[in-house]
Amino acid sequence: MDVEKALKLLERGAEEAEIYYFREAARKVDVQRWEVNTSKEGISFGYGIRAIKGKRMGFAFANVLTEELLERALKAAAIAEADEYNSLPERQEYGGESAFDRRIVELQPEEVVEAMPSLLEPCTREKVQPTTGLVLWIAREVGVWNTHGLEGKEEVTFCLASLGTVVPGKDVTGYSYAAARAYGDLDLKAVGEEAASLAARSVDPVRIESMETDVTLRPDAVTELLENALVPALSADNVQRGRSLLAKEVGKEIFAPGLTIVDDGALPGGLQSGLFDAEGVRAQRKVLVENGVLRGFLFDAYTARKAGRESTGNAERGSHATLPRIAPTNFLVEGEKGIGETFVVHGLIGAHTVNPITGDFSVETKNAFYRGKPVKKAILAGNVFELLRKVKGLGEDYRQTSAVRAPSVEFEKVRVVG
């Protein structure tokens, strides 16, 4: 059944209805120690249907668009609980170009296998051992149609590479990761060099005393903290459910004066950029924090209607089988440039334990260096929201490996437990 016919059938039984299509083809080449394994491929696809009648929403999904699937969604709506905020976006106008690389679609595993020495050779030079790694490339096709006349179709691609390393006979490791929207932008050599260098530089670490000192977090460590505390606090869903400390702080200077945070779904080359979100709302740029002042939150269609405003285009779905949820697109950290190198931390262990409501954290450092010397073990403790009031400066080394695009950030007077 085609989409046009399906929408007409849905209109007969629902006041509003939506068809979401998702297809993803992923291939990867694995590395185990020095062995490059054969590639693996996975394909997932299907349709998700939302139907609203009397403010009751029903949802059903399947791999094929059939009348039976539509009927399941309509029946689910008939028995669902009514919610006055259930609604679908109006028709949208889209601009820009999709982040699509034909080479990723056509890329063969043999080509990637031939390129793997670039990833592994730095390990030989630094006398470290690769543990696990991979190169992954994905082509995705999405479509959203609804009974308001909304129609969005897009093909996107992205790829990534990662490598873990260890120094033989030593309890020190290294890790690096990179992602891009086009295969030609993926630098395997740089990933290998960073993973190998971090492990080699971390040999013979020293113990440090507990102290309060300026701490510079590298991009990956910044990302881990923000993903687990600040991002959830800026979700309108958490705000409306009373699970965000920032709920009543709009218009107030709550962070460092020079700190600006933007979520930009239309950022050229951004890993999460697209023409529209998972509900078909056009991609857009939103200023969340401006020079330390909180300006707003991330909304999908449901939370926007509840707040009496428009969606910010921040609905996300993992596949056709899931309902939309609020998520950042390209979450950008901006501010005054200039950082120190007193205590440098490349990664964190336990960032997932950060309390997303209070922002309290206690995490172990990974590949940390105090005045240039590797640190054996240290704990950073504090509160993410308070930490963001202590920003001294940002680096130029922007990096994006998820929705967060951040540089190194230096914070003043951070508690370090040796």
N, C-alpha and C positions, 0 to 999 in steps of 0.2 A: 504494500500500500504506500502511496506517495504522501508527502506531508500535507499538501493542499487538501486532499480528500480526508485525511485524518482530522485536520482542524475543523472541517465542516461537520463531521460526525460528532466531534467533541462539543461544538457550539449547540447542538441539539439537546445535549443533556447537562451542560454546565454554563454558568454565567461568564466564567473566565477559564481559559485552559492554555497549557503550554506544552510544547514538545521540545525535548532536549536530546541532541545526538552527540555521542562521544565515540571517537575511534582513536586508539593509540597503538602504534607499532614501535616496539623498543628492541634494540639489539645491543649486546655487550660482549666484550672480550675481557676475560678475567686473567689476573696474574696471581700465581701462588709461588712465592719465593722467586726463583728465576724462570719458572715455567709459565709460558703463555698458553692458556687453555683454549680449547675450541670455543667458538662463540655460542651464545644463547639468544633466542628470539622469543618474544611474547607479543601477542596481539589481543587487545580487548576492545569490544565495541558494543553498542546497543543504544536503546532509547529509554528516556525517563519521561513519564507523563505526570503533570500536575493538573488537577481539575478542581475548580472552586464553584460551589453552589451553596447559596445561603450562608456564605462566609465559612463554609466547611471545606477543608482541603483534603483531597485524596491523592495518593501517590502510588504509582506502579512502574515497574521497569521490566524490560526484556531485551533480548538480542535482536528481535525482529518487530517491526511496526505492524501490528495486526488489530483487527476489531476487538479481539479478545483482550488485548492489552488495554485499549481505550476503555472497555467496559469495566475492567478491574479498577482502574483509576476512578471512574464514576461511582462505582459501588463503594469504594473506600471513602469517597467524599460524603456519601449518603449517611454513613455511620460515624463520621468524625465529629469531634467537638467543634462548635462554632467559635470563631475568633474574628472579631471585627477588623483586625488588622491584616488579615489574609488578603493579598492582592498581587497582581502582576504588573510589571512596568508597561508604560505606554510605548508607542512606536518611537524608535530612536533613529538619529542620523549619525552615521559613522564617518570618521575621517582618518587619514594616515594610511600606512601600509603595514601588512602583516609581517612579522619576523619569520620569514620562511626561507630556508636554504635548500635548494634542489639537490645539492651535493649530499646532504644528510639522507635524503630519501633514497638516493642511488648508491650510497656508500656501502661497499661490500666488506665483510669481515677480513678478507685477505689483505685489503689495503691497510686496515687498522693493525693487523698482526705485523706487517712490514714496518709500521711506524713505531712499534713498541720499544725498540732499542733506545729511542730518544728519551723515553720515560725511565728506562732502567740503567742506562750508562752512567749517570751521575753517582749511582750507588757504588760502582766499581772504583771511581775516582776517590770517593770519600771513605772507602773501605767499610761500607755498611751493607746490611742484608735487606733486600726487599721482603716484605711479609705478604701483604695482600694489596691488590690494586685492580683497577678496571678502567676501561673506556666504554662509555655508554652513549648511544645516540638514539634520539626519539623523534618521531614524526607524529603529530597529533592533528586531528580534524574535529572541529566542534561546530555545532549548529544550534540555534535557538529560534523558535517560532512561537508566537502566541496569538490569541484571538483578538488582540488590540491592533494587529497589523505589524507587530514587531517581527523582524526577520534579520538574523545575523548568521553569517557563515564565514569560517576562517580556517586556514591551515597554518600551523606553526611548527617550528622545529627547535630543538636545543640539544646540546651534548655536554658531557662532563668527563673529567678524568680525575682519578685519585690514586694515591700511593702511600702505603705505610712502610716504615723502615725500622730496623733495630740494629744496634751495634753488637756484633757477636761477643758473647761473654760478658756483656754489660747490661744492666737493667735500665737502658735508656732507649727511647723510641723517637721517631719523627713522623710527621704526617702532613700531606698537602693535598689540595683539592682545587679544581678550577672548573668553571662552567661557562658556556657561551651559546649564543643563538645560531652561530654558523661554525661549521667544522674547521674552516680556515683560521678562525680566531682562537682555537683551542691550542694552547702552547704546552705540549707534553713535556718538552725539555725543562721548562720552568717549574712544572709540578715536580718532576723528578729531582731537580736541583734543590728545591726548597725542602722536600722530604728528607733527602740525604744529608743536607747541611744541618738541619735542625737536630737530627740524631747525633751526628758527629760533634757538633758544638756542645751537646749536653753531657758529654762524657766527663766523669769525675766531678760531679756536682758537690757543692759545699752547703753545709747547714748555715742558716741565718738565725739571728735573734728576732724575737717578735718586735715589731716596730710600727710606727705610723709614718708613712712615706708617700711620695708621689708615685703613682703607678700608671704605666702606659700599657693599655691593652691593645694588642694587634687586632686587625679586622675580624678574624674568626672568633676571638674571645668577646669582642664587643657584640657581635651578632648573637652569640649564645645567650648573653645576658638580656639583650633587648627582646629577643624572641620569646623568652620565658617570663618576662615581667611587663615591660612597657607595651609591647604589641597587644597583649590581652587587655590591658587597662584602657586602651584606646578603641576597643571594640564597643560599638553602641549596644550590642546585646548584653555584654557584661555591665555596662553603665546602667542600662534599664533594669537589670536584675539585681542591682545593688552590690555588684562584685568588683567594682572599680573605685579606688581611692580618688580618682580624678573626676568623678561624676559631677561635683559642684565647683570645679576649679576653672571652668572656661572663662577666659578673660583675665586670668591672674598669672603673674610671673612666678612660675613654680620651678623652673629649671635655670641653669646658668644663662646669663643675659645674652651671650653670643650664640646660643644653641638654637638651630632651626631644624625641624623634622618635617619632611614632605613625603606623601605617598603619591607616586606618579605612575598610573597604569598605562600611560602613553609614552613613557620614556624610551627614546630610540635605543635599541640594543639591550634594554632591560630584560632580565631573565623572566619576569612575570608580565611583560608588556603584551598587549593585545588590542584588538579593536573594541572589544566589549567584555563584560564580565560573564559569569555563569548564568545570569538571568537576562542577558542581552542589553544591559545598561552600558552606554558608551564609556570607554576608558577616559579617565580624566586625572588632572593634577589637583591634589588637596593639600593645603598647608595645615598641618596638625599642631605644630609648635613653631612660633615665630619669635626669634630673639628671646627665648625663654618663656614666652607667654603662650598658654594653651589656647588654641583657636577652635578645636573641634574634634570629632570622632569619625570612625569608619562605619558606614551604614550599608545595609542591603535593602531590598524593597520592603521587607516586613518591618524592620526597626525604623526605617525612614517614615513609613506611614504612621507608626506608633508615635513618632516624635513630631509629626506634622511637617515633614520636609521631604526633600528629594534624596534618592539613593545616591551614594558617592561612587557607585560602581565597584563595590568590594565584596561581591558574592563569589564564592568559589565552590567547585565540586570536584571530588576526587575521581569521579567517573559518572556514567549514566545511572548508576545504581544508588547514588547518594543525593540527598537534598542539599540545597545551597546553605552555606554558612559564611559568616563574615571572616575575611582574611585580608592581609595587606597585599599590595601588588609589588611595586618597587619602593621599599621603605628607605628613604634617603636621609642620612645624617649629615648636616652641614654646619659650618661655623668657622671661627677664626683659626687660621693655620699656625702651626708651630708646636712641637712637642719635645719633651726631654726623654732621656734614656736611662733614668735612674734604676727603676725596677720595671722590666719589660716582660709581659706575659703573652705567649703565643696562643695558648688554649686553656680551656677549663675542664675540670672533671666534676661532674655533678651539677651542671647548670640546670638540668631538668628538675632539680629539687628546689629551685627558687620559688618562693611563695608568690603566685601570680596576683594575689589580692593585696597583701601587705608590701611585697617587694623585698622582703628579707631574704638574705642569701648567706651561705657559707659554702664556698667551693674550693677545691684544690687546684693549684696551678699546674699547668703542663708546659714544658719547655719554657721555663722562666729563667731570667737572667738578672742578677743584681750587680750593677756597675760592671757589666760585661762578663761576669762569671756565672756559670750555670748553678741554679739553686736545686738542692736535693729534694726538698718538699716544703711547701708553704700553703697556708690557707688564707684566702681573702674572705673577709666577713663584713657585712654591712647591710645597706638597704639601697636597692636600685634607684628609687626616686630621689633619695638623698644624694646618691653618687652623681646623678645627673645635674645636681646643683654645684658640683665641684669640678666641672669640666674646665681645664686650663687651656686646651688647644687640640686641634685635629691635625692629623698627618695628611700627606698627599697620596697615600697608598690605598686608594679606594678599591674595594673588592666586593663582589657579590656572588655568593654561593647558595643563596636561598632568596626569600623575599627581601631581606635586609641588605642594603648596599651601604657599607660603612668603611671609614678609614681607621687607622690607629687613633685612639683617643687617650689623652693624658688626663688623669684625675688627681687632685691634690688631697693629701692627708687621708690616705686609705689605710685601714687597719690590716696589717699583715701578721699572721701568726706563724712563727717559724717552727 
